[in-house]
Amino acid sequence: MKSPYLKMIFISLFLASTLSCSKSSNKNSTSCNFSYTGASQLSADQQVQYFAGVTGAATIGSVSYLDSAGTTTVKNPALPWSVKVNLQQGATTSITAIGSAPSGTTINISVYADGAQVGTSCP
């Protein structure tokens, strides 16, 4: 008979501690400095497309990507952002974004190469 009471007390304490640790969504922001690099080298010479975008009020201060001349950086890109570049067989794709993502928002970067679009996001 004590078991149901102990379960109720445990559940009540768990819920109270979980709810008391929640954070205000309007005061939290995550600084993002993250990259996506292709897992393998390109299988052939091809046009690659890089993408960057956000949800909500997230912002991107700069995007850097690999092109045939090396690394190119775009500051304060208009969003959503994309660029097409030509890369040679054996090259590895790479994109980096730096920005800020308030709670509940994300920054997304991706690459379309070798017939597939892959990427990552922050947070």
Residue pairs with C-beta under 8 A, 6 or more apart in sequence:
23 103
24 103
25 102
25 103
25 104
26 102
26 103
27 103
28 102
28 103
29 100
29 101
29 102
29 103
30 100
30 101
30 102
30 103
30 122
30 123
31 99
31 100
32 97
32 98
32 99
32 100
32 101
32 107
32 122
32 123
33 96
33 97
33 98
34 96
34 97
34 107
34 109
34 120
34 122
35 94
35 95
35 96
35 97
35 109
36 93
36 94
36 95
36 96
36 109
36 110
36 111
36 118
36 119
36 120
37 92
37 93
37 94
38 92
38 93
38 94
38 111
38 113
38 118
40 92
41 89
41 90
41 91
41 92
42 48
42 87
42 88
42 89
42 90
42 91
42 92
42 93
42 113
42 114
43 89
43 114
44 89
45 86
45 87
45 88
45 89
46 86
46 87
46 89
46 113
46 114
47 84
47 85
47 86
47 87
48 84
48 85
48 86
48 87
48 93
48 111
48 112
48 113
49 82
49 83
49 84
49 85
49 111
49 112
49 113
50 63
50 65
50 82
50 83
50 85
50 93
50 95
50 109
50 110
50 111
50 112
51 80
51 81
51 82
51 108
51 109
51 110
51 111
51 112
51 117
51 119
52 60
52 63
52 77
52 79
52 80
52 81
52 82
52 95
52 97
52 107
52 108
52 109
53 79
53 80
53 81
53 107
53 108
54 60
54 79
54 80
54 99
54 101
54 105
54 106
54 107
54 108
55 105
55 106
55 108
56 102
56 104
56 105
56 106
57 102
57 105
58 99
58 100
58 101
58 102
58 105
58 106
58 107
59 99
59 100
60 76
60 77
60 79
60 81
60 97
60 98
60 99
60 107
61 75
61 76
61 98
61 99
61 100
62 73
62 74
62 75
62 76
62 77
62 97
62 98
62 99
63 73
63 74
63 77
63 81
63 95
63 96
63 97
63 98
63 109
64 71
64 72
64 73
64 74
64 95
64 96
64 97
65 71
65 72
65 83
65 85
65 94
65 95
65 96
66 85
66 87
66 91
66 92
66 93
66 94
66 95
67 85
67 86
67 87
68 85
68 86
68 87
68 88
71 94
74 81
74 83
87 93
87 113
93 111
93 113
95 109
95 110
95 111
95 119
96 109
97 107
97 109
97 122
99 107
99 122
101 107
101 122
101 123
106 121
106 122
106 123
107 121
107 122
108 119
108 120
108 121
109 119
109 120
109 121
110 117
110 118
110 119
110 120
111 117
111 118
111 119
